């Protein structure tokens, strides 16, 4: 979970830099495309995304566009709640929308809905990518390899192999199929004499 938290936070930073820089270039005619973000945003993005993972597990029966609507509501709620807490702790919220758009107490902009909805739609593909990256990174650690060797955890599925006597597999299609059924080892006969004779 910690690696995904860090990755989500960095992804949020990158998206915010791209969004604010593009907005500055288009709407403020800033030829440098000056971008802006805050140190606080990393843990906010990371924690919010982990909350979306929790929500995803409970809404997986819904179509993806509806799940994205729920994610968007959570994003708005997280932005409002964290902005309110920062305002109480620091005296002001780092982002202040008081003068812009359809804002709610200067903490969220409702006219940002299309952008947050787009981010919500991108959440699930990003989650799958981060799960693959972090799982593969974990499997490369010495601790994981030692745990596999000690029998504390199972090896990855693609590393499991069924050991058979030379020549037993390949005699017939049925023999090869039986050897691949690792989940039913008690039904697997490894002797070549037990395999059916080739037809013809």
N, C-alpha and C positions, 0 to 999 in steps of 0.2 A: 504493500500500500504506500509506503514512504516514497519509493522511486516514482510511482505514478503521481503522487502529490507534487513532487518536484517537477516532473515533466508537464503536468497540467499548469502549474504556475508559470513555467517558462513559456509554454504555448500561449497563455493569456497575455503575458508581457509582449510577445511578438505580435499577436493580433492587435493589441492596443496601440503599439508603436506604428504599425501599418495603417490602422484606422485614423489615428490622430494626425499622422504625417500626411496622409492623402487628403484628409479634410482641410488641413492648413493650406495645402497646395491649391486645392480647388476653390474653397470658399473664402480664404483669407489672402489669396494670391501670393502666398509665401513660396518664392521660387526655390527655397532650400527644403521645403517640405518638413519643417521642424515638427518633430514628434514629441509626445509627452506621456509619461507614465509615473507611477509612484512605487516606492519600495513596498508599501503596504499591499499593493495589488497582487504580488506573488502568492502570499498565503491565502488571500481572499479567493483568487481564482482556483488555487489548489484545493482548498476546503470545499468550495462550491461544487467543483467537478466530482469530488468524492461523494458529495451528497447526491449528485445526479446519478452516480453509479448505484447507490442505494435505492433511489427511486426507480431506476431502470429495471431492477430485479422484480419490482412489484407491479410494473406496468407493461411487462413484455407481451401481454396478451392483446394490447391495444395496437392499432396501426401506428407506424412510425410518425406520421404527421401529428397525430394526437399526442403521442409521447413528447414530441418536440414542444407542443403547446404547454404541457405540464412543466417541462424543463425551463421554458421561458418564464413561466410564473415563478419558479424557484430562483432563477437568476435575478429577476426584479426584486424579489423578497430579500435575497442575499445582499444585493446592492444597497437597498434601503436600510436594512438592519446594520450592516457594517458601516455605512455612512453615518448613521445615527450614533453608533458607538464611538466612532472616531471623532465626531463632533463633540460628544460629551467628554471624551478623554483629552482631546487636543485643543478644544475651543473652536475648531472649524473642521469641516469635511474637506479633504484634499481636492475632491471634485465638487464644484458648486454650479448647479444648473439653474440657479434662481432667475437668471436673465435669459434663459433659453427654453424654447420649445414648451411642450406640455409637461411641465415638471411637477413633481409631488414633493413639496417642502425643500426644493433644491437638491434632493438626493437621488432622484431617478427621473429620466425623461421618457415619457410614454411614447413619444414619436420615434424613439430608438427601437421600438418593437420589431420592425423588419430585420434589423441588424442582429438583435439578440435571438430572434427566431432562426435566422440563418446559422448562427453559432450553435444553437440547440440542435439543428439538423446535422451539423458537422460533428456533434459530440460523440455519437455512437461509433462512426468510423474511426475517430481519433482514439476512442477507448479501446477498440479492438487492436489498433496498431500498437498502442502503449502496452497492452497486455502481452502481445507477442514479443515486443522488445524486452520488457522486464522479465518475462518468463525465460526467454533465451539467455539473457544476461545471468539470471540466477543459475541456470544449468551449467554455465561456464565457470562457476566458482569452485574452488577446492572443497569448500564445505559440502556442496551438493554432491560432488563426486565421492567424497568420503562417506556421505550418508547412503548413497546407492551401494557402495562396496560393503557397508556394514548391514545392509538390508533394512535400514530405517525408512527409506522411501523407495518407490518403484522407479525404475529408469523410464525415460520418455518412451512412448509407444513405438516410435520408429527405430529404437535401439533394441527392442525385444526380439529375440530370435528363438525358433524352436529347433533344438538339436536333434538330428536324425542320423541314422546309419547311412554311410555312403552307399548310394545306389537305390536306397529305399524310395526316395522321392524322384519323380520323373519317370518311373516305370509306367504309371498310368495317371490320368488326370485326377481320378479319385484319390490316389495316394498323395498327390501334391495338395489337394484340397484338405485332406485330413490333417496334413502336417501344419497347415496354416491355422487350424482351430486351436489356438493356444489356450482359449478359455475352457476347453474340455479335454485336459490332458489324460484323464482316466480312460477315455474312449480311443486314444491314439495308440495304435499298434505299430511299433517301429520295425518289426521284422519284415524282410522282403517276402518271406513265404506266406505272410498273412494277406498280402495284397492280391487283388483279383488278377488273373492272367489276362494279358492283352487279347482282344478279340482278333481272330484270324491269325 
